[in-house]
Amino acid sequence: MTLIRAWTTQKLTQLGLWLAGAFGLSVSIPQTAANNDTWTPDTLANFGLEMSKGFGIGL
């Protein structure tokens, strides 16, 4: 089940990045080695900062 979840997450991330590129949005999420399914404080903070860029001054 973990393998399916990891694959699905990876594909959804790729789809999101492709859609962002198709609409002319610049997204740069650092890719880390997928050797586990846990968040570290650093990866969670980086993810949150990258996601918040898409909302502009709306949040």
C-alpha contacts under 8 A as a table, 3 or more apart, distances in Angstrom:
res1	aa1	res2	aa2	distance
1	M	4	I	5.22
1	M	5	R	6.25
2	T	5	R	5.04
2	T	6	A	6.09
3	L	6	A	5.14
3	L	7	W	6.10
4	I	7	W	5.11
4	I	8	T	6.01
5	R	8	T	5.13
5	R	9	T	6.06
6	A	9	T	5.14
6	A	10	Q	6.13
6	A	37	D	7.59
7	W	10	Q	5.11
7	W	11	K	6.17
8	T	11	K	5.15
8	T	12	L	6.07
9	T	12	L	5.17
9	T	13	T	6.09
10	Q	13	T	5.12
10	Q	14	Q	6.22
11	K	14	Q	5.02
11	K	15	L	6.11
12	L	15	L	4.97
12	L	16	G	6.08
13	T	16	G	5.05
13	T	17	L	6.18
14	Q	17	L	5.11
14	Q	18	W	6.09
15	L	18	W	5.03
15	L	19	L	6.10
16	G	19	L	5.10
16	G	20	A	6.11
17	L	20	A	5.04
17	L	21	G	6.20
17	L	27	V	6.91
18	W	21	G	5.07
18	W	22	A	6.09
19	L	22	A	4.90
19	L	23	F	6.27
20	A	23	F	5.29
20	A	24	G	6.26
20	A	25	L	5.01
20	A	26	S	6.97
20	A	27	V	6.98
21	G	24	G	4.98
21	G	25	L	5.45
21	G	26	S	6.61
21	G	27	V	7.64
22	A	25	L	7.56
27	V	50	E	7.52
28	S	50	E	7.42
29	I	46	N	7.94
29	I	47	F	7.21
29	I	50	E	6.49
34	A	37	D	7.40
39	W	43	T	6.14
39	W	44	L	5.95
40	T	43	T	5.30
40	T	44	L	6.06
41	P	44	L	5.23
41	P	45	A	6.06
42	D	45	A	5.16
42	D	46	N	6.13
43	T	46	N	5.09
43	T	47	F	6.03
44	L	47	F	5.11
44	L	48	G	6.14
45	A	48	G	5.12
45	A	49	L	6.14
46	N	49	L	5.16
46	N	50	E	6.17
47	F	50	E	5.21
47	F	51	M	6.08
48	G	51	M	5.13
48	G	52	S	6.08
49	L	52	S	5.22
49	L	53	K	6.62
50	E	53	K	5.44
50	E	54	G	7.55
51	M	54	G	5.82
51	M	55	F	7.69
52	S	55	F	5.51
52	S	56	G	7.15
53	K	56	G	5.68
55	F	58	G	5.64
55	F	59	L	6.51
56	G	59	L	7.14
